[in-house]
Amino acid sequence: MTRTSPPAAGPAADVPDTARARAAGLVRTGRSFSLAATRFPGMPLFPGHPQFQVLSYRTPQGLRAAGENLWDPAPNEVGLGCMTEVVSGTVHSGAHVDALAHITVGEEGRWYGGANATEHLGDFGPTVGDASSLPAMFTRGVLVDLAAHRGVDCLPAGAAVDAAEVEEICAAQGVTIGQWDVVLFRTGYMGLWPDRTRMAEHLTPGPDLSVARMLTERGVVAVGSDTETFEVQPAPDPGSPANPQPVHVHLLVDSGVYIMESLDLEELAAARVYEFLFVALPLKIAGATGSMVDPLAVV
């Protein structure tokens, strides 16, 4: 696939070494928290995505039945076997990061940096702002525990969180949000995982547009939450003309700020860890509009 201009990277690609060094300095004990739940066939996904599947491709039994020796012409007298599989589904399965080309707006299909579907979308995906340009994330992380602040296990369906409430929570937690940060919001939604019925009853709380604007003003490089859409749905402030996901457009399309979704923040919140080293290494796949990630918070 031919890569084309304009530049594909967002602000996260520009995190200075000094910011990474400061983030590394947050590690005191080395304790780590996994921020991803296990993916499995039939797992809950946002509607419109293909189902996640793991299909066996080669098995020891199959090789024996076919009389195949994968190491031929080397002899295989010990009965060496192997197992391989085909993994299929969307890169937006479970914990994942949206590439900048994931969301488009307007008839021309515009995304971050002036790219558009007419010039920068080929048969094998976007050639600008795709997953091949996703940066490694090694920076300061901040957890904003919305559910704990409201005294609930999980925010109710459609509950909107505004910038004033986020400021209040940060003050109560003793943290600030600053440049180069990754900011994660816990609604409690992953505490219901993978119960589809209970999850459906809580679709979908989250930050509103005022939070998104505050975050870009602070210079964050990425945001994330434990829901499948990050932002509150339905949007309480869709604007005119109506936009069903104004937060996505502001962050991804207008600002180049990456969005992570379906993060498992339960253990981190239970430990009351609100500031940490955040590490996520996306897969660089040409033409993909995001990447599954298994991030770590390290303290």
N, C-alpha and C positions, 0 to 999 in steps of 0.2 A: 504494500500500500504506500502510495506517495504521500508524504507529509507536506502540508502547505501552510502558508501564513494566513492570517495573523498569528501572533504568539498565542500558544495554547495554555501556558501556565498561569495560575492565579497567584495571589499573594503568598500562599504557603511555600511556593518555590523560592521565595526571597527571604525566608527566615534567616537572619544572620547567625553566624557561628556563636557570637556572644550570647544570643538568646538561647541557643541550644545548651551552651555551657551553664547558663543560669538555671535552666530547667533540670539539667543533670544534678545540679547542686541541691535539688529538692529531695534527692534520695538519701535517706538516713538509715533505714533498716534493710532495704532491699526487698521488702514484701511487695508482691505483685498481685494485681487483681485482673482476672480475665474479664473483658467487657463484651464477650460474644457467647451466645448460647449455641448448643450443638445443632447443626443443620441435619435434616433427615427428609427422606421422600415423603411428600404430602404435608410438609410443614406449612404453617400459616404464612401467607404472602399478601401483599397489596394486590387488589384486583387488577387484572390486565397483564400480570407477569406469568410466564410459563412456569409450570410446576417444577420444583427441584427434584431431580431423580439421580439415583446411583444404580447403575446397571453393570452386573458382572460381565466382563469381556473374555478373559481367560481364567480358567480354574485348574487346579491339579487334576480333578476328576475328568474334566473335558480333555485335557492333554493326554491323559492315560487312555481314555476311550478312543481318541483319534490316533493314538500311537505316534504322537508328535514329540519331537525333541527340539525345543527352541534354541538349543546350543549347538545343534548339528553344524559342522561335522565332529565337534567334540563329543566323546561318549558321555552318556548320563547313566551310569550304573547304580548310582545311589538313589535314583528316583526323585531327583530334584524337580520341584514344581514351582509355580508362581501364581499369584492372583493379581489381575489388573482389572480396571473398570472404566466405564464411560460415565462421566459426571455431566449432566445436562441441566439447563435451567438458566434463569437470569442471574447476572452478576449482582443484582439487587436482592439476593436471597439472604435473609438473616442480617447480621451486622454487616454493613457495607458503607462505602463512601460513593457519593454521586460525583461523576466527572462533570466538568463544566458544560459539556455538550448534552447532558441529560435532559435539560429543560430548554425549550425554545419558545419564542413569543412572536406574534405577528404573522401575517400572510407569508412573509419571506422566510419564516422559521429562523429567527435571529437568536444567537446565543453569545456568550461572553467574548469580548474582544473584537466585535464586529463580524464574527463568522456567521454564515447563513447557509441554509439548506441548498440553495441553488449552486453555490460555489464550493462548499466544503463538506458535502454529504455524498459519499459514493455508495456503490453496491455493497460494500463491506463495512459500512459504518462511517461515522464522522472522521474526517482527516485532520481536524483541529479540535483541541479540547477534549480528546478522547482519553481513555484510561492509560494510554502509553505516556501521557504527560503528567499523570498523577504523581505528586512528590511524596517522598517519605516524610512522615510526620514525627518529629522528635522535638517536643516543645512543652511548655507549661500547660497543664490541664486544670480546669476548674469545674467542679460539680455544683450545680444549682439544684437542690433537692426541693422541688415544688410540692411533692406529695407530703413530705414531712412538715413543711411549713404550714400546710393547710390541715394537718392532722388527720390525713386519710391514707388508706393503703394505696389507692389509685384515684387520680382525679376523675371526675365524672365526664361523661360523653360531652364533647364540644366545649369543655371548659377552657376559656382563653386566659392566658397569662400576659400581662403587659409589662412595660419597662419599669414602671414604678414598683411593682411587686418584685421583680427581679432584683432591683436595687435594695429593697427591704430584706430580701432573703440573703443577699451577699453580706449585708451589714450584720445580720444575725449570725451568719456562719463565719464571719471574720475574714472574708476574702474580697479581693477586688478583681475586676476584669480589665485586662490591659492588652497592649499591642503584642502580637504573635501568639496569643493564647488560643487554645482549643477549649470551647465552653460546652459542657454537656448538661442536659436538662433531664431530670428524672421525674416522670409523671406517675410511676408505679405500674405502668402498663405491662412491662416484662415480668412483673410479679405474678401475672395471670397466665403466662406462657406455659404450655401451648394450648390452653383451653380455649378453643375457638368461640364457644358460646359466651364465656365471660369476657373475652377480649372484645367481641362484637358489642357488648353492652357498654363499652367505654370508648367507642370511636368518636372523635379522636381529640384529646386535649393537647395543649401545647402553646408555644409562644406565638404572639401576634406580630403584626408588622412593626409596632413600636419597639419591640425587643430586637427585631432584625436591624432596624435603623440604629439603635443604640450600639449593637455589636459591631456594625461596620464603622461607626464613628470611633469606637475604641481600637479598631485595627486588628480584630481577631482574624485568624487564618482559616479556621474551620469551626463548625458547630455540630452538635449531635444530640440525639435524644433516644429514648427507649421506645418510641412509637414508629409506625411505618411511614409517617408523613412528615415528621419533625414538627411542622407547624399545626396550629389548631385548625380543625376541619369540622363543619364548614367555616370558611373565612368570615369573621365578623366584619371585616372592612374590605370587601372585594373591589371597591372603587368603581369608577366609570370611565371606560367600559369595564364591565365586570371581569375580574380575574379570580379564578377559583383557588389559586395558590400564589398570592402576592409575596409571601415570605420567600418562596423558592426563587421567584423572579428577581427580587431585590438582592438576595444573597448570591445566587449562581450566575444569573444573566447580567445583572448590573454591576456587581461588586467582585466577582471571582472568588467568593468565599465558599469553600467546600462544605457539603452537608452530609452527615452520617446519620443513619437511621437503624432502628431495631437493636440498639446497644443494650446489653444486659448490665444495668447499673445497680442491681439489688445488693450485691455483696459490698460494693464500694460505699453505698449509702448506709448500710447497716454498720459499717465500721466508722462512719462519720468522717470520712476522708474527703476533704473539699479542695485540696490543692495537691498536685502530684506531677510527676513526669509522665507525659502521655506519649505513647509510641504506637504507631500504626504504619505498616508497610504494604501499600496497595500493590496488586499485580499489574504490571505494565502490559496490557493487552491492546494491541492496535485495533481500533474500531469499536471497542467496548465503551459503554456509557457509564461505567463505574467499576467498582471492584469489591468483592467480598473481602472483609478484613477481620482479623481477630486481634483487636487492640489490647494493649496493656496499660494499666495505671500502676506506677511504681512509686513507692514512698520510702 
